[in-house]
């Protein structure tokens, strides 16, 4: 068992650090630990506090949330690998008031496979401590937690998506939450049994921000027609595909099918309605109201519902509007929560976090008044000490959108999106991890991310050596993306440089070399990867059509990963192999104008195709297969003819365009290596500003087809620091800061970013063909300045963080 050294919450006493639990044991209602979508409530009453500080320490499977006397405290746990669980410690001293106080915990045990949380038996393990005394603990007779089934959440209901477990449907009574505040409230006991001990880990990452963000505007109202006949009924694979590889309740066992009912509802907007600030809204039967949060946010939807008669109300939501309305199916998700309530007043808040800008309050039965509508944020708070601003407001908006995108996608691991999947995807994480270091100055989330991959002896349902495409997750269908394991290696090299965590890098060596052993079975006579198994993925573009038999983009990534591992572990043979792979690709794939994407195996050998994509050219340069000096004309085309306006110009029409993920991102990386920062600035505005203006977050694709809040896209923060401000490189291990001034067309720019508990800051202004700057660094750091601006540069002051002040 791992000993867990706990990092106490920001509000908790730093002196309270424990290994494991003092008394608590994991418990769950007897015989029901593998039941799907079972919610259980636990409570205890704190009557006497012997010390100054009281903390609640807990972990659970699958997810929990905590209240003290009805006040929301937090939720968790942070995710970990199979059979491991991270312990949270919440300082509840300030919430106790006068004792006795009710500490209430809700746990959802999902017991289904997903990309988001693991399919593991349910339990709660919790204890309340004051100084060295245990006030309450699960699984003990002297100081127990009581348990009861939480019946108000409907159990047999459909999944939210293929990637996430169940939606939320509630049947409430007016006193449904009284057990959280009243020790005498009805609490039918559920006999519990002790569950097997689990292996424990520290949380390590910051506790989330739970700020409440009220709905800002009411933007539409109208009536609805129910029972409308639909030509076709959409049924996502999460409903129709339940079986051995996708767990859940089959459709014929469901209490009812929310997605089908919502498709038989037609909304009729009130033509004369005018936008107004949102306060409260009275809804008659078969009416709706549409609220705007002002930006795309992630968290728990809440509000107060006063039912004047028995009422049935849906929260229906999405990141954007489609034809002026919410389309709950847009991302192949069931983006809806249902409440059935008799007359009375109800304060409600969803158990699961959701992502939305727009919330539709849909009343299909009865009348009610809905007030105090809000979203309780679920976000990474560790960005408060970072900032960027400049003389072009468009870039300031991009920084804000990038930061907003990051905090929603990096609560405990790096996620692709906080909505459809909430999954810890490789490749996405390569880009998001850079932003985490820029905004927080720490690598704690990234350490957890890699640690989760380290701990399992093997990954079930995957070939030996292959790494899951996203993790923690369960892939019972055996799905994997072979090249995402290669991005794992590429990211690991960068992690080593920014963290200095030699121990974790060394521990991951068997995983890295096991991955390369796997690829040995797919090397052809030329040393390239051929006929790869799994989901052979390049990016969301035509490039995904040209993945067999030899896919040159994947072999390019292979070469880069071999090089990274060779440097990381000091294995020259890997670097030699990488060079050989590059040489072969250069010979086979380059047709004199462009690199082609694939070759087909025939009886006569490999037949090189004419399939050419924009992203293939980017990967050729990114992997070192090509350089601006080795392929100058191709580089000219890449730099001058590709980019965000190529469709308008019609340039290189026979080369399929790239998408945001990952081609456009790689393009910016290539331009940065050559110092073309003015071009980066202009193209970043073209690529991203319309996204920031529409949702306040940055998207998965160039269109709002899928997620409009995707973690990798927060990389614009890194781009702005590096290529616009000029903080080219901040190395906390070598204690070096490299500043690069380029030709960006700005009057002034300034920014600061943390490094551990210190900071690096830079500000500059242009005056009369002179760039005047000031840089501040932590003590012991060196500063090196590279001037590519074409202007004379003058240092106003180069000072230690603890001495003096810069002036702009």
N, C-alpha and C positions, 0 to 999 in steps of 0.2 A: 504493500500500500504506500502511495506517495504521501509524505507528510506535507500538509498544506499550511504554508505560512501566510496568514491572512493580511491583506491590505485593507484597512478599515476605511469606510466611506469618508467623504470630505467633511462630513459633520461629526464624525466619530472621534473618540479619543484615540490619539496615535499610540497611547500606551497599551491598548488592548489588542494584542496580537496572539493568536493561538495556533496550534497545530491540530488539525482535525477538530473533532467535537469532544467536549468534556464528558457529556452524559448521553446526548441524543443518539437514537437509533433510527434507521429508516422505517417508516410504517406506511400502511395503506389498508383500506377496508378489506377484510379477509376474503381471499379468493378472487378479488376483482382487479388485481394489479396488471392484468393483460387485456382488460376490457377497453374497447375503443371509445374515445371521446367521453370519458367519465370525469366529471368535475366533482371535487371533494372540498369541503370547507373544514378548517381547523380553527380552534380558538382556545385561548387560555386567559385567565384574569391575573394581572399583576396587582398585588395588594400591598406588599411592603418592599421598599427599595433600600437595601442596607448601605449602598455606596452612592457616589455622586453620578456615576455613569451607568446607563443600562443599554445593552446592545442585543439585537436579535441577529443570530447567526443561522444561516440555513442554506440548503440546496434542495433541489427537487427534480423529478422527472414527471411531466415534461416541463411545464412552466408554472410559475407562481406569481401572485401579487399579494401585497401586505397592506393592512389597515390597522391603525391604532385609534380606538374610539371613533371609527368611521372615517378617519382622515387617511388619505392615500399616502403611503410611505415609499413604495417602490415595487419593482418587479424583477424577474430574472428566471433562472441564473444565466450568467455568461456561458456560452456554449463551449463544450469540450469534446474530446474524442470519445468513441465508443467505450463504455464501462468506466469513464472518468466523469467527475462532476466538480464544478467550481463552487466554492463557498462564498456567499455574500455576507457582509456584516453591515447592518444598518444601526446607526445610533438613534435610538428612539427616546432618549431622555427628554428632549424638548417636547415630545408629543404626549407624554404621560399626564401632565397636569397633576391634578389631585388623584390619588389612587382610591379605589380600584380602577384599573383601566383594562379595556378589552383589546387584546392583540388577536387579530383575525387574519387568517391566511387562506387564500383560495388557490387550489392547484388543479390544472387541467392535465389529465393523463391521456395523451392522444393515441399512443400505441399503433401508429401507422407510419409507413415509410414516407419520407418527403425529402426535398432538397434543403429544408429549413431547420428541422429538428429531427432528432434520432428516434427510431422505433425501439424503445427500451421500456421495460416494465416500470410502472408508476410507483412513486413514493414521495414522501416528504421527510426530511431530516432537519429538525430545527431545535434551537434552544435559546433561552433568554438568560443573559448573564448580567450580574451587577458585581463589579470587581471580580472576586474569585468565586462568587456564589452562584449556583445554578438556580434560577427562579422557576423555570419551566423547561421541559425537554420532551420531545416525542419519544415514545417507547419506554417511558419510565412510569413506575407506579406512584412514586412519591410526589412528582411534580409533572403531571401529564398535560398534553394537549388533548382536548376532546375532538372527535371527528364526526362528520355528518355528510351525507350525500347532498350535493347542491343540485336539487331537482329542477330549479327554474331554468337552467340551460338545457335545451332539448338535445338529447344524446344522439338519436338516429337521424342525422341530417347530412347533407351532401358536403363534399370537400369545397374549399375555397378555390383551389386550382390544382393542377397536376402536381405542382411543386410545393404546395402548402396544405396543411390539414384542414379541419372543418370550419365552416362558417358558423356564425353565432345566431341562434334563434332562442328567444327567451319568452317564457310564460310567467309573468310576475304577479304577485299579490302586493298590496300596498305596504305590507310590513316585511317585504322580502329581505331587506338589508338590516333589519333591526338587530339581528344576531351580532352584527359588527360593533354595536354600541351598548347593548343592554345585556348584562350577564344573566338576566332572568328570562331572556327571549327564548322561544321554543327552539330546541336544538336536538332533534331526534338522533340518538347515538347510533353510530355505525361501528360495530366491533372491528378492531384493526389487528393485524398480525405484523410481527417484525419481519422485515424484508432482508434479503442478504446484504451484508456490508458492501459498500461501494468505495472505489478509490477516489481520493479527494485531491483537488488542486486549488491553488490560489486564484482569486478572480483576476488580479493583476491590473486590469484595465479600469479606467475611471468609471464612476457610477454615472448613469445617464442624467441628462437634464430633463426635467418633467414640467417645464413652464407651460402654463395654460394660455393658449392662443384663441381668443374669441373670434367667432365669425364676424366679418367686417360689414358685409353688405347683403341685403336681400335683393336678388337680381331678377327673379321671376316668380310668378304664382299662376295657378290655373286649376283646372279640373282634370279628373282622370276617368276613363272608361275601363271597367274591368271585364274579364271574360271574353275579350276580343279574340276572334278566330285569327290565328297566324298561319300564313302559307307554309312556313317551315318553323320548327322549333329547334333552336341551337342547343346542342348537348355537347359540352366539352368532354374530352377524354377522361377528365376527372370524375365525370358522372357515368359515362358509357363504358369506361375501360376498367372498372373495378374487377380485380381478379388476383391471381397469384403474384403478379409483379407490381400491382398498385392496390394498396389496402384501403379499405373504407367500407361503408355500408352499401350494398347493391341498391339500385333504384327502387326495386319493389319492396325493400325493407324500410325505406325512409318514411319519417313522419309525414312529410310533404316535400315537394320539390320547389324550392324558392325560385330557382332560375326559370322554370317553366311558367310559374305564376306571373313573374314580372314581365315575361315576354307577351303575356296576354293582357297587358295594361297599356292603354294609349293615353298620352298626356296631351291636353289641349291648353296652351298658354293663354293667359289673359292678355288680350291685345293692347289694352290701355295701360298696363302696368309700367311703372317707372322705378328705376333703381333707387333704393333707400338704405340708410344704415340699418343693420339688423339689431333688433332688441328682442322682441318676442313676436310670435305669429300664432294666430288662432286658425286651426285647420278644421274645416267641416268634413263630413264623410265624403270620400272620393275627391279629395283636393290635394294639392301639393304646393310646396314652396321650395325655392332653390337659393341656397346660401353660398356666399363666396368667402373663403378664408383669406383671400388677398394674395397668397402665394401657395405653392405646392409644398405640403408639410407631411410629416409622418408622426403618427402617435395614436392616442386613444380618443375616440369620438365620445363626447359626453354632452349632457344637457339635462334640463328639467322638463318633464312631461306631466302636465296636469290633464287627466282624462275626465271629461265632463260626463262621459258615459263609457261603456266598454269600448275599447279602442284597439285597433291594430295598425301599427305604424312601422314603416320601413325607413332606415337610413340607407340611401343609395348614393354612391359616391364615385368620383374619378378625378384624375389629374387635369383633364381638359373637358371642354364641351364639344359635342358633336351635333351640329345643326341646332345649337342653342340648348341642348339637353344633355343629361348624363346618360352614357351608354355603359351599363355595368359590365357588359361582355367584351369591351374593347380590347382588353389584354388577355382574353380567354380566362377570365376570373369571374367569380360570382361576388361582385363588390357590393354587398348588401348585408345589413343586419336587421333582424326582425324583432319587434316587441309586441306581445299580446298582453293587454292590461285591463282589469276592471276599473271602475271609477276610482280616482285617487290621484295622489301626486307622487311622482317617482323621480329620483335622481339616478341617472343611468350613466354608465361609462363602459365602453367595450373592453373586453379582456385582452383582445389581440390588437396590435398596432396595424394601422392602415395608412395608405398614402393617398392624399387627395388635396385638391384645391376647392372642388365644388361638392357640396352636400345637398342632396335632394331629400326633403322630408315628405314622405309619401304616405298619406292617410287613406287606407282602403276601407276602414270600418270605424264608426263612431266619430266623436268630435274631441279635440284636445287643443291645448295651448302649449306650445313649445318655446322655452325661454332658456337663457344662459347657455346657448350652444357654443361649444368650444372643442378644440383639439388639444389634448395634453401631449406635449411634445415627447418624443422618445429619440433623443439625439445625443451625440458625443459632445460633451461640454468643453473638451480640452483644446479649444481654439481661441480662447478669449485674449491670449497674449500675442496674437498675430494680427497684422494689418497691412493694407496696401491702399494707396491712393495716388492719383496722378491727375494731370491737367486734361485728360480725355475721359469724360464721364462714362463713355461706353465701356471702357476697360474697367472702371470701378464697378459697373453693373455686372460684368463678367466675373470679377473676383467674388462679389457677393453671391452670385449664383453658384459658383464653384464651391465656395465654403458651405452654402446651404445644402448642396448636393452631398458634400463630404459628410457633414455631421449626421445626416440621416442614413448613411451607408456604412458607418464605422462605429457602431455602438459597442460591439464586442468582438467582431471579426470584420473583415472587409467583404462587403456584399456586392452583388451585381446591382440589385435594386432593392428598395425597402418594401416593395409592393407585391408583385406577382410571385416572387420566389424567396426573397430574404436569404439568399444562398451565398456561401463563401466560395465564389468562383475564382479559379486560377486565371491568369492572363489579365482579367479585370483588376485583380489584386496587385499586379505589377505596377500599374499606374496609380492606383489609390494609395499604395504604401508610400510613395514619394510625397504625396500631399499630406499624409499623416505626419511625417517627419517635419515637413515645412510648417504646418500649423500648430503642432504640439511640441516639437523638439524632442519627442520621445518615440520609442519603437515598441511600446507595450502591446498595442493591438496586433502589430505584426508578429511579435514574439508568440502571442497566443495562437495566431493563425498558423505559424509554422509548427508550434508545439502540438497542435491538434493532428497534424499530418505525421509527426514523429511517433506518437504513442502507440498506435495499433501495430501489432506484430504483422498483420496483413490486412488487406481490405477485401472483405467478402464480396463475391460475385464479380470480381475483376481479375484479369490475368495477373500472374505473379510478376511483381515489379512495377506494374502500372499504378499510377496515382489517380485518385478520384478527380474528376473534372471540377467538382465542387465538394466541399467538406466543412463541417460535419454533415453528412447526409447518407441516405441508404439508396443504393442503386440496384434493386432486385432484378431489373431487366438487363443488367450487365452493361449499361451504356457508359461510355467514356470517350473523351476527346484525346487522342494520343499526343497531340502537340501541346496540350495544356500542361502536361507533365514537364515539357521542355521549358515552358515559361516559368514553372516553379524553380528550375535551376537558375534561369536568368535573373529572377527576382532575388534568389538566395544570395547571389554574389553581391547585389546592391545592399541587401540587408546586412551582410557581413561588414561592409564598408561603413555604413551609417550607425551600426550598433556596437561593433567590436565584440559581438557575442560569439567568441570562438567556440565555446562549449556546445552551443546549440548547433552551430554549423558542423562541428565535428560529429555530433550525434546523428546528424542527418546524412552523413556520408553513405551509410548502407542503402538508404532510400534512393539517393542520387545514382549510385552505381548499379543498384537493382533496376532502376529505370533504363539505364543504358544497356544493361544485359537484356532487357525485354526487347529493345530496338534491334539488337544484334540479329534476331530472328527475321527481321524484315529488310535487312541490307541486301541489295543486289550485287551483281558482279562488279559494279562501279563504285560501291560504297554508299549509294543513295538509298533512301527509304522507298520501298515499293510495296504496293498492295496492302497498305495499312488496314488493320481491323478497327472497328469502332466507328465513331462519328468523326470522319476526317473533315476537319473544319479549318477554314482560313479566316474568313470574316463574313459579315452579313452583306454579301454582294454576289455577283455572278461568279466570283472566285470559288464559291462552294460547289459549282457545277463541274469543276475541272480537277477533281481531287484524285482520280485514278488514271493510270496505274502508278506512275511516278509523279508525285506532286512536288514541283520544285519549290514553291513557297514553304512547305513543311520541311523539306530538306535544308532550306536556308535557315530556318529556325533551329533545326538540328545542329547545324554548324555553329551557330551562335551559342547554343547551350553547351556543346562540347568544349568550346573555347572558355566559357565561363567556368565550367567545372575544372578544366585544366588549370586555370589560374587559381581557383579557390582552393584546390587540394594539392597543387604543385605536381600535377601529373602531365609531363610533357607529351606523352603519347596521345592524350586527348586533344591537345592543341595541334599536333601534327595531323591527326585524323580530321579535325575541323578544316584545316587548310586543304587537305585532299578532297573533301566534300565540296568546298568552294571551287576548287579547280575544275572538277567534273561538271558542276552546274554551269560554270562559265562557258565551258566548251559545248555542252549539250543545249542549254536553254536559250542562250543569246542568239537571236536570228539576224543580227546586224542592225536592227532598229530597237527592238525591245526584248526583254526576257519573256519567254512563253511559260505558261502555267503548268503544263503537264505533257507527259509522253505515255503512249498506249503500248502495251506489250502485244506483239503479233508473233506469228510463226517465224517471221524474218528477223525479229528482235524488237528493239524499242523504236516506235514511230513518233517523232516529235510533232506535236499538234501546232496549230496556229492560234490557239486560245491565249489571249493576252489580256491581263487585267492591270489596273492601276496599282493595286496593292502588291502585286508581284514585283513591280519595279521598286516600290518602297522597301520591300523586304530584301531585295537584292542589295541595295545600298546599306540597309540596316545591318545585314549579316556580314558585310564585308566582301560579298561576292563581286560587287562593283564599288568603285569609288569615283568621285568627280574627276580624278586624273586618269583613271583607267578607262572610263566611258564618258568622256566630256560631252559628246553630243546628246547622249541619253540624259545626262544630268541637266543639260540645258533644257531639254523638253520637260523633264520632271519639274524643274524649278519654274520655267516660264509658261508652259502650256497646260500643265495639270493644275489642280487646285479647285477652289470653291466656285469659280466662274467658267469652268471648262465646258459645261453644258451650253452656256450662252454663246461661247466662242465657237463651239463645234470642233475644237482641236482634238486631234488623235481620236477620231470617232470610232475607230476599230479597236480601241482599247477600252474595256469595260470599266466604268467608274468605281471608285472606292466608296465606302460608307464610313460613318463616324467611328464605328468599332470594327477594325482597329486602324484602317488605312489612313484616314485623315489625321489620326493621332501620330502615326509613324511619320507622316509627311512633316509635321511640325518638328519632330525630333531630328529629322535630316536637315531641315533648314537651320535648326539651332546649331548643329555641329559645324556648319559653315558660316555662322555669324550673321545670317540674313534676318535680323530681328525686326526690321521695319516691315518686311514682308510677312513675318509671323504675326505681327500686331494687326495688320490689315486683314489677313486671312482669318485670324481668330475671330475678329468681329463678324466677318462674313459667315463663318461656320456656326457661330454660337449665339450671337446677339439676339436673333429672333426667338431662340429657345428661352433665353433669360427673360425676354419681354413677355412671353406668353405664359410661362409657368413659374419663373423665378428659380428654376432648376435646369439641369442640362440632361440631354436625352441619350437614349441607346442608339437611335438611328437619326438620319438627317430629316426624317419625317416623324410625326407623332403616332406612328403605327403601333409602337409597343411602349416600353417604359419611357416616361418623360422625366425620370430621376434615376440616373445610372451612375454608380460610384466611379467608374473609370473616367467619366467626363469631368469630374472635379479636377483633373490634371491641369486644367487651365490655370489653377492657382500656382502650380509649379512653373508653368510657362511664364506667367506674369512676373513671378519673383526672379526667375532665371534670365529671361530674354528681354523683358521690358525694364524692370527695376535694375537688373544687372548683378544680382547675387548668383553668380554662375555656379559656385560650389561652396557649400558649407560642410566642412569635415570635422566632426567633433572628436574623432579618434586621433587624427593627425593634428588637430587644432589649427586648421588652416581655413581661411576665407579667401576665395578668389572672386574679385569684382571685374565684370566685363562691361565696358561702355560701348554701345553700338550706335547705329544710325536711326534709332526710333524717333519718330517725329512728334516729340512731346516737349512742352516748355519746362516741366518739372515732374519729378516722381519721388515718392518716398515710401518706405515700408520697413517693417520689422518682423522678425520671426524668432521664436524661442529656440534655445539650445539648452536642454535640460532645464535648470532653474535660472539661467541667464538669458541673454538675448543678443542677436545681431541686428543692427539697424543700418540703413543706408538712405541718404536723401541727396538729391542733386537738382540743380537748376541751370538752365542755359542762359547766358548773357553775353551778347556781342561776340559770338563765335567762341565763347569759352564755356566749358562745363565745370561748374563749381560743385564740389561734393563733400560730404562728410560721412564717414563710416565709423560705427562703434562696434566693438567686439568684446567678448569676455576676456578676462585676464589670461595671459599665456597663449592667446591665439595670434597668429601672424596674418597679415593682409597682403595679398598680391593683386595689383591692378593691371588689367589688360585694356588698352585703349584702341578700339576699332571705330570710334565715332567720327574721325576726321576733324575733330575739334581739339583745341588745347584744353587740357584738364588741369584743374587747380584744386588741391585738397584744402578745404576750409579748416579741417582739423581731423586728425586720425587719433582717436582717443580710446582708452580702455573704458569698458562699460562703467566702471566705478569711479571714473575721473572725468570731470568736465562735462560740457554740453556742446552739442553741435548746433550751429545756426544755419538756417537756409537763406 
